[in-house]
Amino acid sequence: MVPLAVSPDGSTLLVADEVGQTAFSGPFSALPVLGGSARRLGSLSGTAADFSPDGRLIAYGNGNALGVANSDGTDPRTLFTAPSRIADVAWSPDDKTIRFTVSYGLSSTGALWQIRSDGSDAHELLPNWESPPNQCCGRWTPDGKYFVFYSSRNIWALQEKTSWFGKADRQPFQLTSGPMTFSAVIPSRDSSKLFVTGALARAELTRYDTKSGQFAPYLSGTSADGSAFSRDGQWVAYVSYPEGTLWRSRLDGSEKVQLTFPPLSARLPQWSPDGKQIAFFAFSGSPHPKAYTVGSDGGQLAQLLPAGDSAEEWDVTWSPDGQKICFGGAPADPNSTLHILDLKTHQISSLPDSHGLFSARWSPDGRYIAAMPFASRSLMLFDFTTQKWQEIAKVSMGFPNWSKDSNYIYFLHEEDQPSVMRLRISDRKIERVADLKNFRQAGLFNVALSLAPDDSPLLLRDTGTTDIYAFDWKIQ
């Protein structure tokens, strides 16, 4: 269970079940703070929620929908459909306004929005303040004077009530600075203090040895997210964590070359079969990622599709012959569709019946494409010989990886017992490969999984620090 909100009288905790990196929605329950059984709140589910000031209503985000329901789960109704997934919800102390974060996929970009509690006047809170917007998870101080949130690693405040001259400064002002990343801000009940989470991001790449059952540093413990290896196993491409820069080197770290530079923030590189190019997707000045290719020797960087299109391009994967690239939309977009680009003709086609699917992975033997539907609770397999999809697993998952012989798909599972699992294609059997219960994960998407040339699981171990800080601030 994940706590989402506390009732105004402090008696009830609103929780969601099974919300994690690979599950975007969970059913809501009310849990008595002083002990007792959780009570399901009707059919309500989502990833974010907050009580109204009088405790009678709940505002919640479920996918792209912002809804309101009675606090017992009855009478749910949709107030607004956002342009992307709603990641956080806050109700104003005067009951008139609901603010929420619109999160663009699994990227760090997001924008604060607000709407009147009657469902009118929905709009972005801080248009043109940042490009791309990178705001999240705000809360009003209980006195209603300020709205505090985090953006670009720091805590900011927005004045709400008017000054002596009848105007409020509508530009946010920065409250924190330094090498740490500050987030999760909560004002104290008397509005005099702020409680924040401060984190210093560090990580090391580790390999799981299936024989010994132990984790050990890999590639000298480089902080490498999305590690990918050339077909001959001699070269590695990876994205540095937390910077988001794409690199290429030999396995011993020699002949290291930087392939991308800020403001480009790269994700999940994939080698071309001939080893000459690396495809990836990246964020740069927009919440909508685009697909790119770059020469593995540091050659020309090129956008895969023409610039100007606002569509999102995620999870690039090469066909084994190197003639095509498949890509899709955002994980949080129920309308995502898989597309295939023919690199010779530059024609784009949609993979049949792929509406609602994302995270495509082409099998090394070329016969299949594996993908996940919205909410990441099953795995679909497209067979090019039959031109049909088939559900081959019903389990929450993330970061699917084909084994080199195309016989298995490895994936992360978090819903009950965090672990690396693998699915055998021949008989659909699922087995647990590595227990991650005591393994603290990190990554540009908070978790990561890739495979070494011998199909050993590679994960990014979190070696950073996270602490909760309290500081006083003067309210005018």
N, C-alpha and C positions, 0 to 999 in steps of 0.2 A: 504494500500500500504506500502511496505517495501523498503526504499532506498538501492540501491546496489552500485552505482557508480556515480561520477560526470564527465562530459565530460571535456577534458583538457582545453577548453576555459571557463569553468565555467557556460555555458549557459543552459546546459541540465542535468537533473537528471534522471538516469536510475532506474526504480522502478519495483518491482514484486508484483503482486496481490496475496492476500490470502496465504501468506507464514507464517506458524506458527508451533507450536509444533505438530499439528496433520495433517499438510499438507506439503508435501515435495517439492512441485513444484508450481510455479505460472506463469502466462503469463507476459511477459515483456512489459513495456510502457516507452515512453520518455515524461518527464514532464518539460516544460520550467521553469527555476528557477525564472524568474521574473513574473510568472503568466501565465495562459492559460490552455487549455485542454490537458489532457494526450492523447498520440497517440500510439496505439498498434504497436509493432514492429513485424509485420508479425505473424508467428507461433511460435516465440521464447518463451521459458519458462524455468524456472529453479529456483535455490535458490542462485546463486552467479554469479557475472559478473564483468568485468572491461573493460574500453575503452583502445584501443591502444594509444600510445603517440600522434599520429597525429589525433586521434578522428575518423578515418575512419572505424575502425573495433571494434567488441565486442567479447571478449572471455567469455564464460559462461559455467557453470556447470549445467547439468540437469540429476539428478540421477547419474549414473556412467559415463556418457558421458561428455567429455570436447569438446566443440564446438567453432567454430568461424563463425561470420557472419558479413555482412556489418552493419554499424551503424543504417541503416534504417530497419534492420531485413531481408533483402534479402540475398540470396545465403548462407543459413546456411549449414555448413558441420562439420562432426565430425573429430576431430584431434586425439582423444585417448579415449579408454575405460579403466577406472580405476578399481582397484580391489574392490572398495566400493564407497559410495556416495561422490561426490565432494561438499565440504562445503564452499570453498572460492577460489577466483581467483584474481591474480595480474599480471599485465603486466609490464615488465622491462622498465626503461626510454629509453634504447637504441633500443627498439622494437624487440630485438632478442630472448627474453625468456619469457615464461609464467610459473608462479609458482602457485600451487594450493594445497589445503588441501584435503587429502583423509580421510574422517571421517568414523570410523567403527561403523555403526549403530547409536544408540542414546547414546553410551558411551562417556566418556570424552576423549577417545583415538583417535588419528589421526596422520597422517604423512604428512610432506611437500614433495611435488613432484615438478619436473620441466620438461619442454619440450621446445624444440626450437619452435619458432612461425610458422615454416614451418611444424610442426608435427613430427619432428625427435627427436631421443635421449631422450625419456621419461625415467625418473629414479627417485628414491627417493633421496631427497636432502641431508639428513643426515642419511644414513644407519648406524645402530649399535651405534648411538649416545645415544639413550635411549631404554630401554626395560621395558614395552612396549613403543612405541613412543607416545608422548603426545604433539604434536605441532599443532599450528593452526594460520591461518589468518595473514600472513606476508605482509609487504609493503616495497618497496624500498624507501630510502630517495631520494628526487628529484635529488640530485647530483650523484646518482648511486653508492655511496661509500659503503653503508651498506644496509643490508636487516634486518628489525626488525620484530619480531614475538613474540607470547607468548607460553609458555610451562610450565607445572607444576606450575601454579599460578604466574609466573613471566614473565617479559619481557626480551628478549634476542636479541642480535645483531650478525650478521654474516658479516664479512668484505668481500666486493666484489672486490674492485679494488686492484691491487698489491701495495706492499710497495716499498720503495726506492731500496730494494734488489731484486725486481722482483717477490716476492711471497706474497700471501695473506694468512692470518691465517684462515683456513677453520673450525676451531672450534668456535662455538658460545660462546659469553661471556655474563654473566648475568648483567642486568642493575638495577633490582629492588629486594627487599627482604623485609620480614616482615610478619605480620599476615594476611595482605590483599591478595586477589586474584586479580592480575592485568591482564587485557586483552584489546582487541580492540585498538591496538596501531596505531596511525596515525602520520607520520612525518609532520612538518611544511613545508611550501613552500621553505624556505631558508635552510632546513635541520638542523637548530640549536636547535629546540625543538621537543619533543615528547609529544603527547597528548594521555593519557591512561585512561582506566576505572579501578577504584579501588573499589573492593567490599569486604564487610565483611559478610560472609554467616551466617545467623541465621534464624530460623523459628519455628513456633509452630503449632501443630496439632489442627485443629478446626472441630467442628461438626455443620452441618447445621440443624436447627430445622425447619421442614416443617410447623409446626403449627404457630410458631411465625415469621418465615421468617428471623431469626437471626442466626448469627454465634457465637459460644462460644467455649472457649478452651476445649479440650478433652484429656483425660489421663494426666491431669494437664499441658496441653500445651507442652507435650514432642515433641521434634523435630523428629517426626517419619514419615518416608517415607514408602509407600507400606504396610500399616498396614493390618494385616490378623488375623482372630480370629478363635479359635478352634470351633468345631461344637457345643459344649455345651455353648459357649459364655463366658467361664470363663477365658480364656487365650488369650493373644495377642502376636503376633510376629511382629517385625518391624525392619526397617533398619534406623540407626541413620543418620541424615543429618547434616553436609555434609560429615561425616566420612565414611559412607558406611559399618558400622558394624551391624551385625544381633544380635538382642536381643529378649528375651522372658520374659514375666512377667505376673502376675495377672493384672486385670484391674485397681486395685488401686495402681499399681506400685510395690507391694511386690513380693518376690521370684524372683527377677530379675536375669537373667543369660545371660552372653555374650556367643553367639554361634559361632561367627567367629572372626578371628583376621587378621590384615594386614599380607601380602599384598592383601588378598582376599577382594574384594569390592562387597558386595552382592546387589541383586536387587529382588524385588517383591516376597517375601516369600509366600508360600501356605502350610496350614496345611494338613496333611493326615487325612482322615475321622476318624481314631481311635485316633487321637491326639498324637501319639507317635513320629511322624517324621514331619519335615518341609522341603519342597523342595524349591529351589530357583535357580537362575542363578547368576554367578559372574564373575568378571574380575580379572585376576591374572597373571601378567607378560606377557600378550598377549592381542592383541586387539580383540581376538575372545572369547566371553564368553562361559563358560561351565556350565552345570546343575549339582547341588549337592543335597544331602539330609544330614540332620543332626538330631540327636536325640533331641527331644524337651526338654529333661532334660540335654542337653549338651553332649550327647553321641557322638558316632563316626561320623565324617564327612567323607562322601564318594562321589566321583565323579559318576554321574549317568551312564555315558558311559566310555569305556576304554580311557585312556589318549593317546595323540599322534595325534588324529584326529584334523585337523585345522578347521573343520566345526563349525559354530556357533550354540549355543543351547540357545534359548530365551524362556521366557514365559512358564514356566512349569505349568501344571494344572493336578490335580488328577481326576481320574474317581471316582464317588461317592462310589463305592465299595472298593476303595483303591488298586485295582489290577493292574491298568495301570496309566501311566503318559504320557500326550501329550505335545509335545514341537515343536518349529519351528525355523525358521531362523531370520535374522535381519529385522527390519521394513523397512530399506532402500534397501533391496535386492529383486528385482523383481522375482528372481528365488527361493525364499524361499518356502519350502515345509513343511507341517505338518507331524510329525511322532508320532507313538504311541509305547511306550515301555511296554511290558508285564513283570511285575516285578517277576512273577513266572518262566517263561521260558527264560527271558532275550532276547526274540526275538523283533526285531524292524520292524514295518510295516509302510507304508505310508498311510495316510488317502486319500481315493480315490479323485481324481480331486482337490487336494489341492495346486497344483503348483501356486506360486505367492501369497499365503496367509500366514499370520503371526498373532501373538497375539491371540492364541487359548484360549478359555475359555469354560470348560466343565460345562454344566448346572447341578445344584444340583440334579435334578431328573434323570440324566443320559441319557436323550433322545437326547440332542443336543450338538453340539460344535459350538460356534460362533467364527468367525475370520474375519480379515480385509484384503483386498487386498492392494497391493502396492499403496502408496499415501493416504491411509486412508480416502477415500471419500465415502465409502459404508460399509455395514455390511452383511456378508454372514452367513448362518445358515446351518449346516449339520445335517440332520435328520437320526439317526441310524436305524429307522424303514424302511425308503425308500432308504437309502444309497445314498442320493442325496443332492446337495447344492442348496440353493435358496437365491437370494438377497432379503433381507427384509427391507433395508433402504438405501437411497441414500443421504448421508449427511456426511460431514467431522466429524471425531470423533477420540477419543483416550481413552485409559484406560477403556475398557469395563468391567463391573462388573455385574454378575447375582444377582438378588434378591434371598433371601433364598427360596422362593416358586417357583422359576424358571419362574415366570410370566413376569418379566421385565428384561431388560438390561439397566443399568445406564452407562452414558459415558460423557466425556468432549467434548464440542463443542466450537470452537474458531473462526470459519471462518468469521462470521459477528458480532454476539453478544456473547461474552464469557459467557458460562453457563454450568451448569450440566443439562443434559437431560436424559430422560428415554424412552425406546421403549417397548410398550406392545406387547408381542409375539402373542397373540390371534388375534389381528386385525391390527398389524403393526403401531399403532398410536404412534406418538412421542409428548411428552410434555416437556416443560421447568420446571425443578424442582427448580433451584437456579440461580439467576442472578449473574455473576461474574465480571461485568463491573468494579466495584470498589474494587475488591478483588485481591490483589497482590499475585500471586502464587509463590511457590518455590518447589523444589524437585530435586532429583538426575537426573531426565530428564527435569528439569526446571518447570515441573508441575506434579501433582499427584492426583489421585482419588482412594479412597477405600470406603467400606461401613462398618458401625458399625453393631453390631449384630441385631439391629432393622431396618437395611437398610437405616439409615440416612447417607447422603454423608459426607465423611471425606476428608478434603483438608489441604494442608500444606500452612499456611499463611507466607509470606515473612516478617520477622521482621528485616532483615539485612539492611545495608546501601550501597549505590552505588553513587560514585562521579567521576567526571572527573578531572584529574590532568594534569598539564603541567610541564615539567621539562627541564632544559637546559642540554645539553650534549656536550662535546668537540669533534669535528670532527678533526681527525688527517689529 
